[in-house]
Amino acid sequence: MRKQSEQPRQRRSIAQAMARFSTEVARKSGSSSVFFTALFVVIAWALTGPFFHYSDTWQLVINTSTTIVTFLMVFLIQRAQNKDSLAIQLKLNEIVAAVEGASNHLIDVEDLSEEELNVLHQHYRLLVKMARSDASVTKSHSVSEAEARHLKKPRPRAE
């Protein structure tokens, strides 16, 4: 009987192996050599058509093969993209957290709902609008800071 502490370690090991495998498959599947291999397989399949009299079985071979490969690749590539996306989010979170004057509201912004993201998007559109009216777009660092600066600006007199 295994100890309970060995099971999580084994699951973690399997997960790490799967992560390495999916990352490597996703990386290699985008290479020229894999493309040309797939192209060769399709051409070879097409050339064998006359030998098999273009039978249903001949067609089923390519249909089944491509369906299985596509089905598996979707999950492998999605897993690799999820990992890459999380790594990018963490790097951006670190930058936002480290840069003085950056809005900490953006840390973990990917966890917000779509409605909350749309509200933030509208705030940043407002920031762009205010920045365009400034002489220098580098003076504003966050929406709240931009709003405060915008309110402090002298207003042009109506003539």
N, CA, C and O of each residue as an XYZ file, in Angstrom:
636
protein
N       0.840     -1.181      0.000
C       0.000      0.000      0.000
C       0.889      1.249      0.000
O       1.857      1.337      0.755
N       0.543      2.202     -0.854
C       1.334      3.418     -0.970
C       0.976      4.413      0.111
O      -0.150      4.448      0.608
N       1.936      5.200      0.452
C       1.680      6.288      1.380
C       0.877      7.361      0.660
O       0.964      7.499     -0.560
N       0.095      8.119      1.419
C      -0.715      9.174      0.811
C       0.142     10.278      0.218
O      -0.258     10.905     -0.762
N       1.312     10.529      0.790
C       2.165     11.599      0.274
C       2.778     11.234     -1.077
O       3.180     12.120     -1.832
N       2.853      9.933     -1.391
C       3.409      9.513     -2.679
C       2.438      9.777     -3.823
O       2.867     10.061     -4.941
N       1.138      9.688     -3.561
C       0.145      9.887     -4.620
C       0.183     11.297     -5.196
O       0.232     11.437     -6.418
N       0.163     12.354     -4.374
C       0.264     13.701     -4.966
C       1.570     13.904     -5.725
O       1.590     14.562     -6.765
N       2.663     13.340     -5.208
C       3.948     13.468     -5.890
C       3.895     12.777     -7.251
O       4.421     13.297     -8.235
N       3.261     11.609     -7.304
C       3.144     10.887     -8.566
C       2.256     11.659     -9.544
O       2.567     11.749    -10.731
N       1.147     12.217     -9.040
C       0.274     13.013     -9.911
C       1.008     14.234    -10.440
O       0.872     14.593    -11.610
N       1.789     14.872     -9.571
C       2.562     16.045     -9.973
C       3.577     15.661    -11.037
O       3.795     16.404    -11.993
N       4.199     14.494    -10.868
C       5.176     14.011    -11.836
C       4.521     13.737    -13.191
O       5.078     14.066    -14.239
N       3.347     13.139    -13.156
C       2.612     12.876    -14.400
C       2.205     14.189    -15.050
O       2.307     14.341    -16.267
N       1.749     15.131    -14.248
C       1.340     16.441    -14.783
C       2.527     17.175    -15.396
O       2.394     17.802    -16.447
N       3.681     17.101    -14.747
C       4.874     17.749    -15.285
C       5.305     17.091    -16.591
O       5.691     17.776    -17.539
N       5.240     15.776    -16.640
C       5.602     15.063    -17.868
C       4.634     15.424    -18.994
O       5.045     15.624    -20.137
N       3.363     15.504    -18.664
C       2.360     15.874    -19.671
C       2.577     17.307    -20.148
O       2.428     17.596    -21.335
N       2.927     18.202    -19.232
C       3.191     19.594    -19.606
C       4.389     19.688    -20.544
O       4.344     20.401    -21.546
N       5.463     18.965    -20.217
C       6.640     18.967    -21.100
C       6.291     18.384    -22.462
O       6.686     18.925    -23.495
N       5.549     17.278    -22.464
C       5.164     16.620    -23.708
C       4.301     17.540    -24.566
O       4.563     17.695    -25.759
N       3.275     18.151    -23.973
C       2.382     19.011    -24.755
C       3.103     20.243    -25.280
O       2.838     20.682    -26.400
N       4.010     20.808    -24.489
C       4.786     21.966    -24.941
C       5.670     21.581    -26.120
O       5.755     22.312    -27.106
N       6.323     20.438    -26.014
C       7.218     19.986    -27.082
C       6.436     19.653    -28.353
O       6.863     20.006    -29.452
N       5.293     18.974    -28.210
C       4.467     18.640    -29.379
C       3.953     19.913    -30.039
O       3.984     20.031    -31.264
N       3.482     20.864    -29.244
C       2.982     22.125    -29.802
C       4.092     22.876    -30.524
O       3.870     23.454    -31.588
N       5.288     22.866    -29.941
C       6.418     23.559    -30.567
C       6.805     22.889    -31.883
O       7.003     23.560    -32.896
N       6.909     21.570    -31.860
C       7.338     20.853    -33.066
C       6.248     20.788    -34.129
O       6.556     20.737    -35.320
N       4.985     20.790    -33.722
C       3.911     20.672    -34.712
C       3.857     21.891    -35.629
O       3.291     21.820    -36.720
N       4.430     22.987    -35.203
C       4.467     24.178    -36.038
C       5.697     24.257    -36.923
O       5.914     25.270    -37.586
N       6.501     23.213    -36.945
C       7.739     23.252    -37.727
C       7.499     22.870    -39.183
O       6.501     22.230    -39.515
N       8.415     23.265    -40.030
C       8.338     22.939    -41.457
C       8.437     21.437    -41.690
O       7.749     20.893    -42.553
N       9.288     20.772    -40.924
C       9.458     19.326    -41.135
C       8.170     18.560    -40.854
O       7.853     17.610    -41.570
N       7.424     18.953    -39.827
C       6.151     18.283    -39.537
C       5.139     18.591    -40.636
O       4.377     17.713    -41.038
N       5.126     19.813    -41.119
C       4.221     20.158    -42.219
C       4.508     19.304    -43.442
O       3.592     18.742    -44.042
N       5.791     19.204    -43.814
C       6.131     18.430    -45.004
C       5.883     16.940    -44.798
O       5.558     16.234    -45.753
N       6.028     16.457    -43.586
C       5.696     15.053    -43.297
C       4.204     14.818    -43.493
O       3.800     13.828    -44.104
N       3.391     15.726    -42.977
C       1.939     15.607    -43.149
C       1.563     15.708    -44.630
O       0.709     14.963    -45.111
N       2.195     16.618    -45.333
C       1.951     16.757    -46.770
C       2.321     15.473    -47.501
O       1.579     15.027    -48.376
N       3.461     14.872    -47.157
C       3.889     13.612    -47.761
C       2.866     12.507    -47.504
O       2.554     11.735    -48.410
N       2.347     12.423    -46.290
C       1.355     11.400    -45.956
C       0.101     11.584    -46.807
O      -0.443     10.606    -47.320
N      -0.359     12.810    -46.961
C      -1.560     13.075    -47.760
C      -1.311     12.733    -49.228
O      -2.166     12.137    -49.883
N      -0.143     13.109    -49.742
C       0.186     12.792    -51.146
C       0.294     11.281    -51.337
O      -0.210     10.740    -52.322
N       0.948     10.599    -50.397
C       1.067      9.136    -50.483
C      -0.314      8.491    -50.445
O      -0.587      7.550    -51.191
N      -1.176      8.993    -49.581
C      -2.538      8.465    -49.504
C      -3.265      8.686    -50.830
O      -3.932      7.779    -51.328
N      -3.142      9.877    -51.401
C      -3.816     10.183    -52.671
C      -3.289      9.299    -53.798
O      -4.060      8.844    -54.644
N      -1.985      9.057    -53.812
C      -1.398      8.224    -54.868
C      -1.812      6.762    -54.761
O      -1.806      6.046    -55.763
N      -2.170      6.308    -53.563
C      -2.595      4.908    -53.405
C      -4.059      4.713    -53.773
O      -4.538      3.580    -53.811
N      -4.765      5.784    -54.042
C      -6.187      5.696    -54.401
C      -6.476      4.733    -55.536
O      -7.365      3.893    -55.397
N      -5.764      4.815    -56.659
C      -6.055      3.892    -57.768
C      -5.838      2.419    -57.388
O      -6.557      1.546    -57.873
N      -4.863      2.143    -56.534
C      -4.608      0.752    -56.125
C      -5.752      0.194    -55.287
O      -6.015     -1.008    -55.312
N      -6.420      1.048    -54.558
C      -7.536      0.617    -53.710
C      -8.877      0.973    -54.330
O      -9.913      0.880    -53.672
N      -8.859      1.383    -55.610
C     -10.061      1.721    -56.374
C     -10.902      2.788    -55.668
O     -12.131      2.778    -55.729
N     -10.211      3.694    -55.006
C     -10.867      4.808    -54.302
C     -12.035      4.319    -53.445
O     -13.096      4.941    -53.397
N     -11.816      3.212    -52.783
C     -12.880      2.568    -51.999
C     -13.233      3.383    -50.743
O     -12.536      4.320    -50.354
N     -14.331      2.981    -50.146
C     -14.759      3.624    -48.900
C     -13.720      3.414    -47.807
O     -13.470      4.315    -47.006
N     -13.123      2.249    -47.768
C     -12.093      1.957    -46.764
C     -10.894      2.864    -46.966
O     -10.329      3.367    -45.995
N     -10.498      3.080    -48.204
C      -9.375      3.970    -48.523
C      -9.666      5.380    -48.010
O      -8.794      6.019    -47.419
N     -10.880      5.864    -48.233
C     -11.269      7.191    -47.762
C     -11.370      7.226    -46.239
O     -11.021      8.223    -45.607
N     -11.849      6.135    -45.661
C     -12.001      6.065    -44.218
C     -10.658      6.154    -43.497
O     -10.578      6.697    -42.396
N      -9.602      5.619    -44.119
C      -8.269      5.661    -43.517
C      -7.837      7.103    -43.273
O      -7.406      7.432    -42.168
N      -7.942      7.961    -44.267
C      -7.497      9.350    -44.103
C      -8.443     10.124    -43.194
O      -8.005     10.936    -42.379
N      -9.746      9.869    -43.336
C     -10.714     10.575    -42.489
C     -10.506     10.239    -41.012
O     -10.480     11.132    -40.164
N     -10.359      8.964    -40.713
C     -10.159      8.544    -39.325
C      -8.830      9.061    -38.788
O      -8.760      9.567    -37.668
N      -7.787      8.933    -39.584
C      -6.458      9.384    -39.148
C      -6.445     10.878    -38.838
O      -5.965     11.296    -37.785
N      -6.967     11.665    -39.748
C      -6.954     13.116    -39.529
C      -7.860     13.517    -38.365
O      -7.545     14.450    -37.627
N      -8.966     12.826    -38.201
C      -9.857     13.134    -37.078
C      -9.170     12.858    -35.746
O      -9.247     13.674    -34.828
N      -8.510     11.730    -35.635
C      -7.823     11.377    -34.387
C      -6.691     12.351    -34.101
O      -6.551     12.838    -32.979
N      -5.883     12.632    -35.116
C      -4.761     13.560    -34.922
C      -5.279     14.940    -34.531
O      -4.753     15.558    -33.605
N      -6.290     15.424    -35.219
C      -6.855     16.741    -34.912
C      -7.414     16.778    -33.497
O      -7.172     17.731    -32.756
N      -8.152     15.757    -33.125
C      -8.748     15.692    -31.792
C      -7.677     15.770    -30.710
O      -7.811     16.538    -29.758
N      -6.627     14.988    -30.850
C      -5.558     14.982    -29.853
C      -4.760     16.289    -29.858
O      -4.399     16.803    -28.799
N      -4.489     16.821    -31.044
C      -3.706     18.054    -31.147
C      -4.426     19.239    -30.521
O      -3.781     20.118    -29.950
N      -5.738     19.278    -30.619
C      -6.495     20.379    -30.014
C      -6.196     20.459    -28.525
O      -5.945     21.541    -27.996
N      -6.223     19.329    -27.856
C      -5.993     19.321    -26.409
C      -4.535     19.587    -26.056
O      -4.247     20.301    -25.095
N      -3.626     19.024    -26.818
C      -2.207     19.257    -26.544
C      -1.829     20.716    -26.754
O      -1.147     21.315    -25.923
N      -2.271     21.279    -27.861
C      -1.945     22.674    -28.148
C      -2.633     23.596    -27.148
O      -2.034     24.577    -26.706
N      -3.877     23.301    -26.784
C      -4.568     24.139    -25.805
C      -3.857     24.113    -24.464
O      -3.744     25.143    -23.800
N      -3.380     22.951    -24.063
C      -2.647     22.854    -22.788
C      -1.377     23.707    -22.845
O      -1.078     24.443    -21.904
N      -0.638     23.609    -23.938
C       0.581     24.399    -24.092
C       0.259     25.896    -24.112
O       0.982     26.693    -23.514
N      -0.822     26.279    -24.795
C      -1.203     27.691    -24.844
C      -1.648     28.195    -23.477
O      -1.365     29.337    -23.115
N      -2.337     27.358    -22.722
C      -2.746     27.759    -21.373
C      -1.525     28.057    -20.516
O      -1.501     29.042    -19.779
N      -0.518     27.205    -20.613
C       0.707     27.404    -19.838
C       1.413     28.684    -20.285
O       1.835     29.485    -19.452
N       1.540     28.874    -21.588
C       2.183     30.084    -22.107
C       1.409     31.339    -21.703
O       2.000     32.347    -21.317
N       0.101     31.264    -21.794
C      -0.740     32.402    -21.437
C      -0.574     32.753    -19.961
O      -0.465     33.928    -19.607
N      -0.557     31.740    -19.105
C      -0.369     31.989    -17.674
C       1.000     32.608    -17.401
O       1.118     33.518    -16.581
N       2.030     32.120    -18.083
C       3.374     32.672    -17.901
C       3.414     34.145    -18.318
O       4.019     34.968    -17.632
N       2.783     34.471    -19.421
C       2.735     35.865    -19.882
C       1.967     36.729    -18.884
O       2.393     37.840    -18.567
N       0.835     36.221    -18.388
C       0.056     36.967    -17.404
C       0.879     37.240    -16.147
O       0.839     38.341    -15.598
N       1.620     36.237    -15.699
C       2.443     36.417    -14.501
C       3.543     37.444    -14.737
O       3.827     38.261    -13.860
N       4.160     37.412    -15.907
C       5.193     38.395    -16.224
C       4.607     39.802    -16.268
O       5.210     40.746    -15.759
N       3.439     39.938    -16.875
C       2.798     41.252    -16.920
C       2.386     41.719    -15.528
O       2.509     42.899    -15.202
N       1.893     40.784    -14.705
C       1.546     41.137    -13.324
C       2.769     41.651    -12.576
O       2.678     42.613    -11.814
N       3.910     41.009    -12.795
C       5.146     41.441    -12.139
C       5.530     42.845    -12.594
O       5.951     43.671    -11.784
N       5.387     43.110    -13.878
C       5.716     44.440    -14.392
C       4.784     45.484    -13.793
O       5.239     46.537    -13.347
N       3.490     45.204    -13.778
C       2.525     46.150    -13.216
C       2.808     46.384    -11.740
O       2.749     47.519    -11.267
N       3.115     45.321    -11.014
C       3.390     45.453     -9.581
C       4.683     46.222     -9.325
O       4.794     46.931     -8.325
N       5.659     46.088    -10.219
C       6.977     46.683     -9.992
C       7.078     48.134    -10.458
O       7.882     48.896     -9.922
N       6.290     48.520    -11.429
C       6.414     49.867    -11.996
C       5.679     50.867    -11.115
O       4.477     50.750    -10.879
N       6.423     51.840    -10.642
C       5.834     52.883     -9.809
C       4.875     53.704    -10.653
O       5.210     54.122    -11.761
N       3.701     53.929    -10.131
C       2.706     54.719    -10.848
C       1.770     53.876    -11.692
O       0.754     54.377    -12.172
N       2.098     52.587    -11.886
C       1.200     51.722    -12.655
C      -0.005     51.370    -11.783
O       0.100     51.277    -10.560
N      -1.130     51.180    -12.426
C      -2.351     50.864    -11.690
C      -2.345     49.404    -11.242
O      -2.311     48.491    -12.067
N      -2.378     49.197     -9.932
C      -2.424     47.836     -9.402
C      -3.772     47.172     -9.645
O      -3.932     45.980     -9.381
N      -4.733     47.926    -10.141
C      -6.031     47.341    -10.487
C      -5.890     46.323    -11.619
O      -6.765     45.480    -11.818
N      -4.797     46.410    -12.348
C      -4.627     45.521    -13.498
C      -3.973     44.192    -13.146
O      -3.904     43.302    -13.994
N      -3.497     44.039    -11.927
C      -2.917     42.759    -11.533
C      -4.053     41.738    -11.488
O      -5.093     41.983    -10.878
N      -3.847     40.609    -12.130
C      -4.855     39.542    -12.249
C      -6.122     40.008    -12.958
O      -7.214     39.529    -12.652
N      -5.988     40.923    -13.885
C      -7.142     41.424    -14.636
C      -7.818     40.301    -15.428
O      -9.010     40.378    -15.726
N      -7.057     39.263    -15.767
C      -7.626     38.155    -16.537
C      -8.682     37.382    -15.760
O      -9.435     36.608    -16.352
N      -8.753     37.577    -14.440
C      -9.752     36.884    -13.623
C     -11.072     37.653    -13.537
O     -12.041     37.161    -12.959
N     -11.111     38.852    -14.108
C     -12.340     39.632    -14.088
C     -13.355     39.077    -15.075
O     -13.009     38.359    -16.014
N     -14.606     39.423    -14.844
C     -15.656     39.010    -15.784
C     -15.544     39.838    -17.061
O     -14.838     40.847    -17.101
N     -16.232     39.411    -18.079
C     -16.202     40.151    -19.342
C     -16.787     41.554    -19.152
O     -16.306     42.520    -19.744
N     -17.818     41.653    -18.329
C     -18.427     42.955    -18.051
C     -17.427     43.882    -17.354
O     -17.325     45.059    -17.700
N     -16.693     43.352    -16.376
C     -15.695     44.156    -15.673
C     -14.564     44.566    -16.617
O     -14.053     45.682    -16.526
N     -14.177     43.674    -17.514
C     -13.146     44.020    -18.499
C     -13.632     45.126    -19.426
O     -12.858     46.010    -19.794
N     -14.894     45.086    -19.804
C     -15.451     46.141    -20.658
C     -15.455     47.490    -19.938
O     -15.205     48.524    -20.558
N     -15.738     47.485    -18.636
C     -15.691     48.728    -17.856
C     -14.264     49.278    -17.838
O     -14.052     50.472    -18.048
N     -13.286     48.400    -17.586
C     -11.885     48.836    -17.616
C     -11.503     49.366    -18.991
O     -10.801     50.370    -19.106
N     -11.966     48.690    -20.023
C     -11.675     49.130    -21.395
C     -12.213     50.545    -21.617
O     -11.544     51.378    -22.227
N     -13.406     50.810    -21.126
C     -13.977     52.152    -21.269
C     -13.143     53.184    -20.502
O     -12.956     54.305    -20.973
N     -12.647     52.808    -19.330
C     -11.785     53.725    -18.569
C     -10.514     54.036    -19.363
O     -10.067     55.182    -19.404
N      -9.947     53.029    -19.981
C      -8.719     53.267    -20.741
C      -8.986     54.036    -22.029
O      -8.113     54.762    -22.504
N     -10.165     53.889    -22.592
C     -10.520     54.720    -23.738
C     -10.600     56.178    -23.305
O     -10.190     57.079    -24.038
N     -11.138     56.401    -22.098
C     -11.181     57.750    -21.540
C      -9.767     58.271    -21.315
O      -9.483     59.434    -21.598
N      -8.891     57.430    -20.814
C      -7.492     57.803    -20.597
C      -6.836     58.219    -21.914
O      -6.107     59.209    -21.967
N      -7.097     57.461    -22.965
C      -6.542     57.801    -24.281
C      -7.088     59.151    -24.749
O      -6.352     59.981    -25.284
N      -8.360     59.350    -24.542
C      -8.970     60.621    -24.947
C      -8.327     61.787    -24.199
O      -8.020     62.820    -24.794
N      -8.123     61.614    -22.881
C      -7.484     62.670    -22.093
C      -6.025     62.836    -22.494
O      -5.527     63.961    -22.552
N      -5.341     61.750    -22.768
C      -3.931     61.821    -23.144
C      -3.760     62.540    -24.475
O      -2.776     63.251    -24.678
N      -4.701     62.362    -25.368
C      -4.615     63.040    -26.669
C      -4.732     64.548    -26.520
O      -4.180     65.304    -27.320
N      -5.450     64.979    -25.495
C      -5.582     66.423    -25.294
C      -4.370     66.999    -24.561
O      -4.193     68.217    -24.536
N      -3.528     66.143    -23.960
C      -2.297     66.590    -23.293
C      -1.216     66.860    -24.331
O      -1.256     66.351    -25.451
N      -0.263     67.664    -23.928
C       0.889     67.908    -24.794
C       1.777     66.671    -24.847
O       2.383     66.384    -25.879
N       1.854     65.939    -23.742
C       2.700     64.754    -23.678
C       1.868     63.576    -23.170
O       1.242     63.667    -22.114
N       1.860     62.475    -23.917
C       1.083     61.307    -23.513
C       1.780     60.495    -22.432
O       1.194     59.548    -21.908
N       3.005     60.840    -22.086
C       3.738     60.056    -21.095
C       3.485     60.530    -19.663
O       4.041     59.957    -18.726
N       2.672     61.544    -19.477
C       2.463     62.096    -18.143
C       1.456     61.310    -17.310
O       1.497     61.407    -16.083
N       0.567     60.548    -17.905
C      -0.466     59.817    -17.177
C      -0.078     58.359    -17.046
O       0.380     57.735    -18.003
N      -0.267     57.817    -15.835
C       0.091     56.423    -15.592
C      -1.100     55.526    -15.315
O      -1.013     54.315    -15.519
N      -2.198     56.080    -14.860
C      -3.368     55.273    -14.557
C      -4.608     56.105    -14.810
O      -4.527     57.322    -14.977
N      -5.751     55.449    -14.837
C      -6.994     56.161    -15.085
C      -7.263     57.157    -13.971
O      -7.574     58.319    -14.233
N      -7.143     56.701    -12.712
C      -7.434     57.611    -11.601
C      -6.446     58.770    -11.573
O      -6.842     59.906    -11.310
N      -5.167     58.507    -11.840
C      -4.163     59.559    -11.883
C      -4.455     60.509    -13.049
O      -4.326     61.725    -12.909
N      -4.838     59.963    -14.171
C      -5.149     60.800    -15.329
C      -6.357     61.685    -15.057
O      -6.374     62.858    -15.430
N      -7.378     61.109    -14.397
C      -8.559     61.902    -14.077
C      -8.208     63.034    -13.116
O      -8.652     64.169    -13.287
N      -7.397     62.708    -12.093
C      -6.989     63.739    -11.131
C      -6.196     64.839    -11.826
O      -6.441     66.020    -11.580
N      -5.257     64.476    -12.686
C      -4.460     65.473    -13.416
C      -5.335     66.285    -14.353
O      -5.155     67.493    -14.504
N      -6.284     65.604    -14.979
C      -7.146     66.282    -15.930
C      -7.995     67.346    -15.214
O      -8.211     68.435    -15.745
N      -8.468     67.022    -14.017
C      -9.281     67.978    -13.264
C      -8.471     69.174    -12.792
O      -9.024     70.262    -12.630
N      -7.165     68.997    -12.567
C      -6.293     70.080    -12.095
C      -5.861     71.018    -13.219
O      -5.369     72.115    -12.957
N      -6.041     70.600    -14.447
C      -5.579     71.420    -15.565
C      -6.387     72.706    -15.670
O      -7.595     72.722    -15.435
N      -5.702     73.773    -16.024
C      -6.421     75.030    -16.248
C      -7.295     74.883    -17.508
O      -6.875     74.315    -18.517
N      -8.485     75.398    -17.414
C      -9.421     75.314    -18.547
C      -9.218     76.526    -19.454
O      -9.019     77.640    -18.968
N      -9.265     76.317    -20.744
C      -9.164     77.475    -21.650
C     -10.402     78.358    -21.499
O     -11.517     77.868    -21.318
N     -10.181     79.650    -21.577
C     -11.298     80.586    -21.458
C     -12.057     80.657    -22.760
O     -11.483     80.646    -23.849
N     -13.352     80.729    -22.616
C     -14.201     80.893    -23.809
C     -14.089     82.327    -24.294
O     -14.165     83.260    -23.494
N     -13.912     82.511    -25.575
C     -13.749     83.858    -26.112
C     -14.976     84.309    -26.817
O     -15.016     85.426    -27.334
